[in-house]
Amino acid sequence: MSTAPGTSAPSPAAPARAETAAEAEAGHRIIESGRFRPRWVAEVLRPGDADEVASIVRETARRAAVGPHSPLHPVSTGRNWGLGSGSPVEEGATVLDLSLLDRIRAIDLRAGYAVVEPGVTQGELAGRLSGSERMLNLTGASQHTSVLGNILERGVGLHRARAEDLAGLELVLSDGTFTRCGWWPDERSDHADTVQPHGRGPSLNHVFTQSAMAVVTAAVVRLLPRPEAVRVLPLTFAEAELPAAVDVLRSWTAQRLIPATAKIYNPVAARTYGVEDRWLVHICLTGDPGLVAARSRLVAERVGGHGSPFVAAPPHTADDHVHGAYAGLPDPDDTLFRRKAGCCARCLDTARGLLMFLPVVPFDGSAVARASELIATALEGGTAAPGVTMNVLDADTIDHVVTLGFPPRDARSVDDAHRTLDRLHRSFAAAGHHPYRPDIDHPLPRPHGVLLQRIGRVLDPDGVFARGRF
Ligand SMILES: Cc1cc2nc3c(=O)[nH]c(=O)nc-3n(C[C@H](O)[C@H](O)[C@H](O)COP(=O)(O)OP(=O)(O)OC[C@H]3O[C@@H](n4cnc5c(N)ncnc54)[C@H](O)[C@@H]3O)c2cc1C
């Protein structure tokens, strides 16, 4: 195990948000791109395998049973940028960094699953699947983010919600016991496996996603069949056409002309793809080449039809890197991510200021236009207009990724960005649109629901695990 011992320092009084990375390091805090109020951490532990995780949990449980202790905050690769990265919600936690648990324990191409540990990145798993009949449902984040960490966040993949990729979990409970839930391959049988994501009997996987009730040391992750053809159609539309464009996309999605995976980029986010002053849409069609060609023709006909809000965009606005991401290809240089983030995964937390707000909005033109107004009116002080990416989740729901960028060393800009974030939380809550993933400054209120309280008391009676965001 490798450790980065820190001091169990007392809570400082409201420290400035614009603390530099060097200061943060010296004070044993997690350096994170959001420049949230820094949290003191007691220690950062880096166990090398699942057995070490269990002994750390047992030792913490022993201390918790007799008195004050530092609760554990597990992270996989800790790249939860904009929401707090690897930082805990409360002061004094011990960060359990699981990035050294990085084995791909198994891959079964026929059954369509991989068993991965927390440190396995999406780039590594995509690389292992290269040229095979299966692919990973990649996200738009860096290739160096964790497959398991993103699933535990219930993140959004390019083809479906990452929660749908989950089949089973290996857990260390608060007393150090190992257990499994969901579906796992039968290691004693020679028969072919059939993945059953909900397992048999009560389905427990999602007690442990968006949760802080156990440490996850491995997961069974479902793999998608690799499509024979992948085609991303780029379309643009003018600002004034936002409600109409959203309604057309909604109707195409509801009628299955296109899959429920379209992405809409506001003009700030669209610049990443070489589009100026217009909104951009990426529609990804996959599968049999004939079907992809036929659907492409149909979409082109509708785009060119009378009253259409859309214009077909040039091919460079959905280039090979974009196609590669939808095709589940590894991108060892992280090209697409670097383009979006403006730096590499390793330097983002220190070099960039970045906050994320992730509300879920009805897939409806007027609701999306109203959300766009709320974003524009929330901007405080010198906060720059944010990049907004909207991910279609199904025919009724579209999540918004609002990315606030700011210079991280300028105290006033940091403060303006955080006041903007607070306003976004307030105005979207008033409109009934809540974020599907909160940040460390806006955790879900506790307690929420008698059932969850009871489950929490049974699973972690002594508070071995630190309070999470959910
Ligand atoms: C340009 C850009 C694009 C992005 N695109 C996307 C996108 O398309 N989709 C998307 O979902 N996100 C996206 N993100 C957000 C974010 O970077 C990813 O969600 C990332 O995968 C989360 O970090 P991670 O994988 O390191 O998980 P971690 O930070 O390690 O884990 C996330 C959380 O899960 C819990 N957890 C993690 N591991 C464990 C464990 N082993 N046991 C118990 N609990 C655990 C903890 O609460 C932790 O805070 C993007 C970010 C940027 C900057």
Ligand as a Chemical Component Dictionary entry (heavy atoms), coordinates in Angstrom:
data_LIG
# 
_chem_comp.id                   LIG 
_chem_comp.type                 NON-POLYMER 
_chem_comp.pdbx_formal_charge   0 
_chem_comp.three_letter_code    LIG 
# 
loop_
_chem_comp_atom.comp_id 
_chem_comp_atom.atom_id 
_chem_comp_atom.alt_atom_id 
_chem_comp_atom.type_symbol 
_chem_comp_atom.charge 
_chem_comp_atom.model_Cartn_x 
_chem_comp_atom.model_Cartn_y 
_chem_comp_atom.model_Cartn_z 
_chem_comp_atom.pdbx_ordinal 
LIG C1  C1  C 0 -14.608 17.321 -20.927 1  
LIG C2  C2  C 0 -15.357 16.403 -20.004 2  
LIG C3  C3  C 0 -16.258 15.495 -20.513 3  
LIG C4  C4  C 0 -16.979 14.648 -19.656 4  
LIG N1  N1  N 0 -17.870 13.789 -20.221 5  
LIG C5  C5  C 0 -18.604 12.972 -19.425 6  
LIG C6  C6  C 0 -19.559 12.079 -20.002 7  
LIG O1  O1  O 0 -19.730 12.007 -21.226 8  
LIG N2  N2  N 0 -20.286 11.299 -19.161 9  
LIG C7  C7  C 0 -20.109 11.349 -17.802 10 
LIG O2  O2  O 0 -20.789 10.620 -17.087 11 
LIG N3  N3  N 0 -19.227 12.181 -17.242 12 
LIG C8  C8  C 0 -18.461 12.995 -18.004 13 
LIG N4  N4  N 0 -17.548 13.854 -17.429 14 
LIG C9  C9  C 0 -17.446 13.938 -15.940 15 
LIG C10 C10 C 0 -16.383 13.048 -15.198 16 
LIG O3  O3  O 0 -15.089 13.379 -15.567 17 
LIG C11 C11 C 0 -16.639 11.553 -15.369 18 
LIG O4  O4  O 0 -17.946 11.262 -14.937 19 
LIG C12 C12 C 0 -15.645 10.618 -14.680 20 
LIG O5  O5  O 0 -15.847 9.321  -15.200 21 
LIG C13 C13 C 0 -15.777 10.521 -13.149 22 
LIG O6  O6  O 0 -14.508 10.293 -12.555 23 
LIG P1  P1  P 0 -13.899 8.845  -12.262 24 
LIG O7  O7  O 0 -14.222 7.934  -13.369 25 
LIG O8  O8  O 0 -12.473 9.056  -11.899 26 
LIG O9  O9  O 0 -14.721 8.357  -10.984 27 
LIG P2  P2  P 0 -14.354 8.622  -9.462  28 
LIG O10 O10 O 0 -14.132 10.075 -9.254  29 
LIG O11 O11 O 0 -13.281 7.731  -9.005  30 
LIG O12 O12 O 0 -15.695 8.135  -8.768  31 
LIG C14 C14 C 0 -16.864 8.884  -8.774  32 
LIG C15 C15 C 0 -17.579 8.722  -7.422  33 
LIG O13 O13 O 0 -18.045 7.373  -7.296  34 
LIG C16 C16 C 0 -17.837 6.898  -5.954  35 
LIG N5  N5  N 0 -16.859 5.804  -6.036  36 
LIG C17 C17 C 0 -15.885 5.715  -6.976  37 
LIG N6  N6  N 0 -15.222 4.561  -6.827  38 
LIG C18 C18 C 0 -15.769 3.921  -5.782  39 
LIG C19 C19 C 0 -15.525 2.642  -5.191  40 
LIG N7  N7  N 0 -14.599 1.832  -5.677  41 
LIG N8  N8  N 0 -16.281 2.266  -4.131  42 
LIG C20 C20 C 0 -17.269 3.077  -3.678  43 
LIG N9  N9  N 0 -17.550 4.293  -4.218  44 
LIG C21 C21 C 0 -16.810 4.709  -5.263  45 
LIG C22 C22 C 0 -17.356 8.092  -5.154  46 
LIG O14 O14 O 0 -18.481 8.739  -4.622  47 
LIG C23 C23 C 0 -16.706 8.973  -6.205  48 
LIG O15 O15 O 0 -16.741 10.334 -5.840  49 
LIG C24 C24 C 0 -16.794 14.710 -18.250 50 
LIG C25 C25 C 0 -15.862 15.614 -17.734 51 
LIG C26 C26 C 0 -15.159 16.465 -18.596 52 
LIG C27 C27 C 0 -14.178 17.435 -18.002 53 
# 
loop_
_chem_comp_bond.comp_id 
_chem_comp_bond.atom_id_1 
_chem_comp_bond.atom_id_2 
_chem_comp_bond.value_order 
_chem_comp_bond.pdbx_ordinal 
LIG C1  C2  SING 1  
LIG C2  C3  SING 2  
LIG C2  C26 DOUB 3  
LIG C3  C4  DOUB 4  
LIG C4  N1  SING 5  
LIG C4  C24 SING 6  
LIG N1  C5  DOUB 7  
LIG C5  C6  SING 8  
LIG C5  C8  SING 9  
LIG C6  O1  DOUB 10 
LIG C6  N2  SING 11 
LIG N2  C7  SING 12 
LIG C7  O2  DOUB 13 
LIG C7  N3  SING 14 
LIG N3  C8  DOUB 15 
LIG C8  N4  SING 16 
LIG N4  C9  SING 17 
LIG N4  C24 SING 18 
LIG C9  C10 SING 19 
LIG C10 O3  SING 20 
LIG C10 C11 SING 21 
LIG C11 O4  SING 22 
LIG C11 C12 SING 23 
LIG C12 O5  SING 24 
LIG C12 C13 SING 25 
LIG C13 O6  SING 26 
LIG O6  P1  SING 27 
LIG P1  O7  DOUB 28 
LIG P1  O8  SING 29 
LIG P1  O9  SING 30 
LIG O9  P2  SING 31 
LIG P2  O10 DOUB 32 
LIG P2  O11 SING 33 
LIG P2  O12 SING 34 
LIG O12 C14 SING 35 
LIG C14 C15 SING 36 
LIG C15 O13 SING 37 
LIG C15 C23 SING 38 
LIG O13 C16 SING 39 
LIG C16 N5  SING 40 
LIG C16 C22 SING 41 
LIG N5  C17 SING 42 
LIG N5  C21 SING 43 
LIG C17 N6  DOUB 44 
LIG N6  C18 SING 45 
LIG C18 C19 SING 46 
LIG C18 C21 DOUB 47 
LIG C19 N7  SING 48 
LIG C19 N8  DOUB 49 
LIG N8  C20 SING 50 
LIG C20 N9  DOUB 51 
LIG N9  C21 SING 52 
LIG C22 O14 SING 53 
LIG C22 C23 SING 54 
LIG C23 O15 SING 55 
LIG C24 C25 DOUB 56 
LIG C25 C26 SING 57 
LIG C26 C27 SING 58 
# 
